[in-house]
């Protein structure tokens, strides 16, 4: 796992964004998980991407680096102050303001306002208790062949522990199970970072 994480080198922009995240008490995707975001965005030739959980811009930069040159990242967060930092990071990473649409608000309030079936990728890095609702929204937002990625899918290693009955773990477990059993998704669990649940909309 250490080699996997070290394989995904981060430049000074990502290192800065990660350092700023620590300062404000935020966890963000690991370099290994970030590289998977870039890979999947590139593989899907993603032009329109929704990110739930802007943070300080770490995952946003990884996504933008995999997206098409004319792609737009729509990123949602309740914390305006975090987004202010992310805006600066995106600029330092060399992305024009037109490449990002930064929306401040609760994801579950904002998502219903986004258009149906036009997004190539939806990345969820939100409160675990909102995973299920975000996955349902992604089903509506994504075009067929679009990709859903959920961060934190291994619930801190508790996902397979039947004794773990806290609200977060239960919600994650239910979401992972529901997506696996749904005919709408072709899923895989990727053991990078905190665990990524990736699923292609069929």
VOGU-902903 format. One line per 10 residues: number of its first residue (from 1); for each residue x, y, z of N, C-alpha, C. Coordinates in steps of 0.1 Angstrom, whole numbers, plus 2048, in hexadecimal, padded with zeros to 3 digits. Atoms other than C-alpha are relative to their C-alpha. Layout:
NUM = X Y Z X Y Z X Y Z ~ ...
//
This chain:
1 = 808 7F4 800 800 800 800 809 80D 800 ~ 7F7 7F4 800 81D 818 808 806 803 7F2 ~ 7FA 7FE 80E 82D 812 7E6 7F5 805 7F7 ~ 80B 7FC 809 80B 817 7D5 7FE 80F 802 ~ 802 7F2 7FE 807 839 7E6 80C 808 7FC ~ 7F4 7F9 804 82C 843 7E0 801 801 7F0 ~ 800 800 80E 827 83A 7BB 7FA 80C 7FA ~ 807 7F4 804 80F 857 7B7 806 80D 805 ~ 7F9 7F4 7FC 826 875 7B9 7F8 80C 800 ~ 807 7F3 7FF 818 897 7C3 809 80B 7FE
11 = 7F8 7F4 802 825 8B8 7B7 7FE 80A 80B ~ 800 7F6 7F5 829 8D7 7CC 7F1 806 802 ~ 80D 7FC 7FF 805 8E2 7C4 7F7 7F7 809 ~ 807 80A 7F8 7F6 8C2 7D2 805 7FF 80E ~ 7FA 800 7F3 80E 8C2 7EF 7FB 80C 808 ~ 805 7F3 7F9 803 8E6 7F8 7F1 7FE 804 ~ 80E 803 7FD 7DE 8DC 7F5 7FE 7F7 80B ~ 801 80A 7F6 7E3 8BE 80B 804 806 80E ~ 7FC 7F9 7F4 7F6 8D3 825 7F5 809 805 ~ 80B 7F7 7FC 7DA 8ED 825 7F4 7F8 806
21 = 80B 808 7FB 7C0 8D1 82A 803 7FC 80F ~ 7FD 804 7F2 7D3 8C5 849 7FE 80C 80A ~ 801 7F4 7F7 7D4 8E9 857 7F1 802 804 ~ 80E 7FE 7FC 7AE 8EB 855 7F9 7F4 805 ~ 805 80C 7FA 7A9 8C8 862 7F8 7F7 7F7 ~ 807 808 80A 79E 8B7 842 808 7F4 7FC ~ 7FA 80C 806 7A5 894 836 7FE 802 7F1 ~ 803 800 80F 7AA 892 810 805 7F3 7FA ~ 7FC 80C 806 7B0 877 7F7 810 7FE 800 ~ 7F2 803 800 7D2 866 7F9 806 801 7F2
31 = 7FB 7FF 80E 7EA 869 7DB 7FC 7F4 7F8 ~ 804 80C 808 7E2 845 7D1 7F1 801 7FB ~ 80E 7FF 804 7BC 84C 7D1 7FF 80B 7F6 ~ 801 7F5 80A 7C2 86D 7BF 804 7FC 7F2 ~ 7FB 805 80E 7D5 85B 7A3 7F5 7F8 7FA ~ 80B 808 806 7B7 844 79F 7F5 809 7FB ~ 80A 7F7 805 7A0 862 79C 805 806 7F2 ~ 7FA 7FB 80D 7B7 870 780 7FE 7F5 7F5 ~ 801 80B 80A 7B8 84E 76F 7F2 7FE 7FB ~ 80E 803 804 792 849 76F 7FA 80C 7F8
41 = 804 7F4 808 78C 86D 763 805 7FF 7F2 ~ 7FA 801 80D 7A4 867 747 7FB 7F5 7F8 ~ 805 80B 807 797 845 73E 7F2 802 7FB ~ 80D 7FC 804 774 853 73C 7FF 80C 7F7 ~ 7FF 7F4 808 780 871 728 7F6 80B 806 ~ 80A 7F8 7F8 76D 885 743 800 80F 7FC ~ 801 7F2 803 761 8A8 739 7F8 807 80B ~ 808 7FA 7F6 746 8AF 753 800 7F7 80C ~ 7FE 807 7F4 74E 8A4 776 7FA 807 80C ~ 806 7FB 7F3 73C 8A9 798 809 7FA 80B
51 = 7F8 804 7F4 751 8A8 7B8 7F8 805 80C ~ 808 7FD 7F4 73E 8A7 7D9 80A 800 80C ~ 7F5 7FF 7F6 757 8B4 7F3 80C 806 7FA ~ 7F5 7F9 806 76E 8CF 7E6 80D 7FF 808 ~ 7F5 7FF 7F7 785 8D0 804 80A 80B 7FC ~ 7F7 7F6 804 7A5 8E3 7FC 805 7FE 7F2 ~ 7FD 801 80E 7A6 8D7 7D8 809 7F4 7FC ~ 7F8 80B 803 7BB 8B7 7DB 7FA 7F7 7F5 ~ 806 80A 809 7A3 89F 7CA 7FC 808 7F3 ~ 803 7F8 80C 798 8BB 7B2 80B 801 7F6
61 = 7F4 800 809 7BB 8BF 7A4 802 7F3 7FA ~ 7FE 80D 806 7BF 89A 7A0 7F5 7FD 7F5 ~ 80B 802 80A 79D 899 78D 803 808 7F4 ~ 7FE 7F7 80C 7A5 8B7 777 80C 7FB 7F8 ~ 7F5 805 808 7C6 8A7 76D 7FD 7F4 7F8 ~ 804 80B 809 7B4 889 75F 7F5 804 7F6 ~ 80C 7FC 809 797 89C 74F 805 806 7F3 ~ 7FD 7FA 80D 796 8A9 72B 804 80F 802 ~ 7FB 7F2 7FF 7A6 8CB 725 7F5 80A 800 ~ 80B 7F7 800 784 8DA 720 7F5 7FD 80B
71 = 80A 805 7F6 774 8C9 73E 7FE 80A 80B ~ 803 7F7 7F5 763 8DB 75B 7FD 7F7 80C ~ 802 807 7F3 764 8CF 77F 7F6 808 808 ~ 809 7FA 7F7 745 8D8 793 802 7FA 80E ~ 7FC 805 7F2 74F 8D6 7B8 7F8 807 80A ~ 809 7FB 7F6 738 8D9 7D6 805 7FE 80E ~ 7FB 801 7F2 740 8E0 7FA 7F8 80A 809 ~ 807 7F6 7F7 72E 8F0 818 80A 80B 805 ~ 7F7 7F7 7FA 74E 901 823 806 80A 7F5 ~ 7FB 7F6 80A 754 921 80F 80F 803 802
81 = 7F2 7FE 7FD 776 926 820 809 7F6 7FA ~ 7F8 80A 806 783 905 814 800 802 7F1 ~ 800 7FE 80E 777 90D 7F1 808 80C 7FC ~ 7F8 7F4 803 789 92E 7F2 80F 7FB 7FE ~ 7F3 806 801 7A9 91A 7F8 801 7F8 7F3 ~ 800 809 80C 7A0 901 7DC 801 808 7F4 ~ 800 7F8 80B 79A 91D 7C4 80E 805 7FD ~ 7F2 7FB 801 7BE 92A 7CA 808 7F4 7FB ~ 7F9 80C 804 7CB 906 7C6 7FE 7FD 7F2 ~ 803 803 80E 7BA 901 7A5 807 80A 7F7
91 = 7F9 7F5 807 7C8 922 799 80F 7FD 7FF ~ 7F2 803 7FF 7EB 918 7A5 804 7F3 7F7 ~ 7FE 80C 808 7E7 8F6 793 7FF 804 7F1 ~ 801 7FC 80E 7E2 90A 772 7F3 7FF 7F9 ~ 80D 801 806 7BD 907 76D 7F9 80D 800 ~ 807 7F3 801 7A9 924 760 7F3 7FF 809 ~ 80C 800 7F8 78B 92E 775 7F4 7F9 7F9 ~ 80B 807 808 774 921 759 800 7F1 801 ~ 7FF 80E 7FF 780 8FE 760 7F9 7FA 80D ~ 806 804 7F4 76F 8FD 782 7F3 808 803
101 = 80C 7F9 7FB 74C 905 78F 7FE 7FC 80E ~ 7FF 803 7F2 74E 908 7B4 7F3 805 807 ~ 80E 7FD 7FB 72C 906 7C6 801 7FE 80F ~ 800 801 7F1 729 90D 7EC 7F2 7FB 804 ~ 80D 805 7FC 70D 8F9 7FC 800 7F1 804 ~ 801 80E 7FD 701 8D7 809 7FE 7F8 7F3 ~ 801 808 80D 706 8BD 7EE 7F1 7FC 7FD ~ 80D 805 803 6E3 8AF 7F3 7F6 80B 7FD ~ 808 7F5 805 6D5 8D2 7ED 803 804 7F2 ~ 7FA 7FC 80D 6EB 8D9 7CF 7FD 7F6 7F5
111 = 801 80A 80B 6E9 8B8 7BC 7F3 800 7F9 ~ 80D 800 807 6C4 8BA 7B4 7FF 80B 7F5 ~ 800 7F5 80A 6CC 8DA 7A0 809 7FD 7F4 ~ 7F7 803 80C 6E5 8C9 789 7F9 7F7 7F6 ~ 807 806 80C 6DB 8BB 767 801 7F1 800 ~ 801 80E 801 6D1 897 761 809 7FB 7F5 ~ 7F9 808 80B 6E8 87F 74E 80A 807 7F8 ~ 7F7 7F8 808 702 898 743 80F 7FF 806 ~ 7F2 800 7FA 720 890 75A 807 7F3 7FD ~ 7F8 80C 803 73C 878 753 806 7F9 80C
121 = 7FB 806 7F3 748 873 777 7FB 808 80C ~ 804 7FA 7F3 73B 87A 79A 809 7FA 80B ~ 7F7 804 7F5 754 879 7B7 7FA 804 80D ~ 807 7FE 7F3 745 876 7DA 80B 7FF 80B ~ 7F7 800 7F5 75B 880 7F7 7F9 809 80B ~ 809 7F8 7F7 740 88B 80F 7FF 7F8 80D ~ 803 808 7F4 733 880 831 7FA 7F3 7FC ~ 804 80D 803 72E 85B 831 7F1 7FE 801 ~ 80E 802 7FF 70A 85E 83C 7F8 805 7F4 ~ 806 7FC 80D 703 86F 81A 804 7F8 7F4
131 = 7FB 808 80B 713 855 805 7F4 7FA 7F7 ~ 80C 806 807 6F2 844 7FC 7F9 80A 7F7 ~ 807 7F5 807 6E1 864 7F2 808 805 7F5 ~ 7F7 7FB 80B 6FF 870 7DE 801 7F5 7F5 ~ 800 80B 80A 700 84E 7CC 7F4 800 7F7 ~ 80D 7FF 807 6DB 851 7C3 800 80C 7F7 ~ 800 7F4 808 6E1 875 7B6 80A 7FD 7F4 ~ 7F7 803 80B 6FF 868 7A1 7FA 7F8 7F5 ~ 807 808 80A 6E9 84F 790 7F8 808 7F6 ~ 808 7F6 809 6D4 86C 783 809 809 7F8
141 = 7F7 7F6 806 6F1 883 77B 809 7FA 7F5 ~ 7F7 806 80A 707 86A 768 7FA 7FC 7F3 ~ 804 806 80D 704 861 744 803 7F1 801 ~ 7FC 80E 800 705 83C 73C 80F 7FF 7FD ~ 7F1 802 801 72A 831 73F 807 80A 809 ~ 7FA 7F7 7F6 730 84D 758 804 7F9 80C ~ 7FA 807 7F5 744 845 777 7FD 807 80D ~ 801 7FB 7F2 73B 849 79C 80C 7FB 808 ~ 7F5 804 7F7 758 849 7B5 7FD 805 80E ~ 803 7FC 7F3 752 849 7DA 80C 7FE 809
151 = 7F4 801 7F7 76F 850 7F2 7FC 7FC 80E ~ 803 805 7F2 771 83F 814 7F8 7F4 801 ~ 809 80C 802 760 81F 808 804 7F5 809 ~ 7FD 80B 7F7 773 809 820 7FE 803 80F ~ 805 7FC 7F2 766 81C 83F 80B 7FE 80A ~ 7F5 801 7F6 788 81E 84F 804 7F2 804 ~ 7FD 80E 7FE 78C 7F8 84C 7F5 7F9 808 ~ 80B 806 7F9 76B 7F2 85E 7F6 7F9 7F7 ~ 80B 804 809 757 7E9 83F 7FD 7F1 802 ~ 802 80F 7FF 75C 7C3 844 7FE 7FB 80E
161 = 801 804 7F2 759 7C3 86A 7F1 801 804 ~ 80E 800 7FC 736 7B8 874 7FD 807 80D ~ 802 7FA 7F4 73B 7C7 896 7FF 80F 7FF ~ 800 7F2 803 73F 7EA 887 7F2 804 7FC ~ 80E 7FC 803 71C 7F9 88A 7FE 80F 802 ~ 802 7F1 7FF 722 81F 88B 7F9 804 7F3 ~ 808 7FB 80B 70D 834 874 808 801 7F2 ~ 7F8 7FF 80C 729 83B 85B 802 7F3 7F9 ~ 7FD 80D 805 733 817 857 7F4 7F9 7FA ~ 80D 806 805 70F 80B 853 7FC 806 7F3
171 = 804 7F9 80D 708 825 838 809 7FC 7F5 ~ 7F6 804 80B 728 81D 825 7FD 7F2 7FC ~ 803 80E 803 721 7F8 827 7F4 7FE 7F8 ~ 80D 800 807 6FD 7FD 81B 802 805 7F2 ~ 7FE 7FA 80D 709 813 7FE 808 7F7 7F7 ~ 7F8 809 807 724 7FB 7F3 7F8 7F4 7FB ~ 809 80C 803 70B 7DE 7F4 7F6 803 7F6 ~ 80A 7FC 809 6F0 7F1 7E2 805 802 7F2 ~ 7FA 7FE 80E 707 7FB 7C5 804 7F3 7FA ~ 7FC 80E 805 714 7D7 7C2 7F4 7F9 7FB
181 = 80C 808 804 6F1 7C9 7C0 7F7 807 7F6 ~ 808 7F8 809 6E3 7E4 7A9 804 7FD 7F1 ~ 7FD 802 80E 6E0 7DD 784 804 80D 7F9 ~ 7FC 7F3 806 6E7 802 77E 80F 803 800 ~ 7F2 7FE 7FE 70B 7FF 787 809 7F4 7FD ~ 7F5 80A 802 72B 7EC 77E 80B 804 80A ~ 7F8 7FA 7F5 73F 7F0 79F 80D 7F8 802 ~ 7F3 806 7FB 762 7E9 7AD 804 808 80C ~ 7FA 7FA 7F4 771 7F0 7CF 80F 801 7FE ~ 7F2 7FE 802 794 7FF 7CB 807 803 80D
191 = 7FA 7FE 7F3 7AB 7FC 7EA 80B 80B 7FF ~ 7F7 7F5 800 7BC 81E 7E4 7FC 80A 80B ~ 803 7F6 7F5 7BE 837 801 7F6 7FA 80A ~ 80B 805 7F7 79E 834 816 7F6 7F7 7F9 ~ 809 809 807 78F 81D 7FC 7F7 808 7F6 ~ 808 7FA 80A 77E 828 7DC 7F6 7F6 7FA ~ 80A 808 807 75D 819 7D0 7FE 807 7F3 ~ 802 7FB 80D 75C 81E 7AB 7F5 7F8 7F9 ~ 80B 807 806 73E 816 796 7FC 807 7F2 ~ 804 7FA 80D 735 81B 771 7F1 7FF 7FF
201 = 80F 800 802 711 824 769 7FD 7F9 7F4 ~ 803 809 80B 703 809 753 7F5 806 7F7
//
